[in-house]
Amino acid sequence: MAGVTLVSFAMATASYLEAMAGGMVTAAAFENDDAAVQAITLLLASGVREQDISVVANDLQRAELVAGDRAWLPLRRWRGLRAMLARFLARVLPSRGLPKDLRERYGRFLRSGQIVVVAAAGGQPPDTIAALFGQARGEHIEQWWQSPTYLFAPPELAGPF
């Protein structure tokens, strides 16, 4: 019998389209830490996963205190060369490596010392997240399509972002 070669191809069992395309996000600026913590608490109570919530502030320690173990921070637990480069650039660039859409919408709020909470619309629709931000006294609540970014948890831990 002649040599028979068996070729096997690995197939993904889930679509990676969302990981490549991004998704809807909703964000709001908060004057004080307590209001931002209240917003995160409301989001978690409504079914939004902690991996889908990101806290952004000019002061990284302040963002860490607000996020605690309830929310995500940009670039947290991302691996690989691109993530290392993004972390380096975040330290040296004035924009701190934030996505352009976020900088354009919330740059002045971040510069004035406010905290921005961003939530990916995975477990809840963007309008519901916007209403929860309003309940927590969020300002400048906006929704937009966000391409994949280092704002949220890595895909192996979270999902589409």
N, C-alpha and C positions, 0 to 999 in steps of 0.2 A: 504494500500500500504506500502511496506517495505521501510525503510529509504534509500534514494538514496543520494549518496555523489557525488557532482560535483567537479571534480578536474581541476584546471586551471593551466597551466604552462606558465610562461612568456618566450617569445622568443625575442631574439635580432633581430632587423631589419637590422643591418649592421654587417659585419664581424669584429671580433676583431683580426684577424690573423696578420694584419700589426702592431697593437699595441703590439703584443707579439713577433713579429719576427724582427722588426727594418726596416732598409731601407738604401739606398745609400746616402752617404753624400760626399760633396766636401769641402775642406778647403784650406786656404792659410795663410801665415804669411805676416805681413805688418810692414815695418820699422817705419812708422809714423802714427799718428792718422788720418791725412787728407786722406791718401791713403785708410785706413780702412773705413772711412766714405764714400769715393767715391765708394768703392766696395759695401757697403750696399745700397747706392743710386741706383747703377746700377742693383743690384739684385731686389730691390723693383720695379724699373721701368720695369723690364722684366717679372714681374708677380710672383715672389717668395714672399710668405707671410711673414710678420714679425715674426710669430711664428716659421717659418722654418729657421730662421737665428739666430745664437748665436755668441756672442763676448766673447772671453776668453783672459785674460791678468793676469800677476802676481799681478798687482795692481787693486783691485776691483773698486776703484773710477774711474780709467782711463777707464776700461771696460764700466762702467756705462755712462761716458761722451761720449764715442764713440757710444755706443748702443742707447742712448737717448730713445725715444719712437719708434724708427725705427726697433729695433732688440731685441733679447732675451738675458738673462744672465743665466748661469747654476743655477739650483735649484730655479729660480724665480717662485713664486706662486705654487710650489708643496706642497701638503698637506700629512698628514699621518705620521705614525711612521717611516717608511723607509726614507722618505724625511727629517724628523728631524734628524735622525741618520746621513744621508749623509751630511746635513748642518754642524753638529757638527764635523764630520770627515774632512770636507773640511777646517775647521778652524785650526785643529791641525795637519793634515798630510801635508808633503811637497808637495804631488801631488795635493793638494787642491780638492780631490775627483773627479778628472777628469777621464774619461774612459781610460782604458789601451791603446787602439789604438791611442787615441789622445796624450797621454803622450809620447808614443814611437815615434810617428811621429813628434811632435811639442814641446816636452819638452825643447830641447836646445834653440829653438827660444823664448819660453816663458821666460826661465831663462836669456836670453840676452836682455830682455825688449821689444820684439816685441809683436804685437797684432795678435791673430789668429781669423779669421772669419770662421765659419763653417756653411754650408747651407745644409739642407736636400733637396734631389732631389724629391720634391713632385710636384711643379708647373712647373718645368723645368728639362730637363735631366741633368745628372751630367756633361756631356761634355760642355753643354751650360754654366753652372755655372762656370766651369773651365775657359772657354774663357772669361767670364766677370771678373773673378779674375785676369786674365792676363792683361786685359785692364786697370785695376785699379793698376797695378804694384805690384801684389801679387807675393810672392816668395814661392817656395816649394809647389806648388799646387798638391794636391793628392786627389784621390777618393777611397772610401772603403765602405764596408758593415758595418754599425754600428748597434749593437744590441740596444734594448731600453735603454735609458739613461736619466739622468736628465739635459742634455744639452739644450734641447728644451722645449717648452711649454708643460704643462701636456696634456694628451690625450683629456680631456674634453674641452680644449681650442684650440687645434691645430690639432692633427691627429696622425700619426703612431709612433711618438717618445714619 
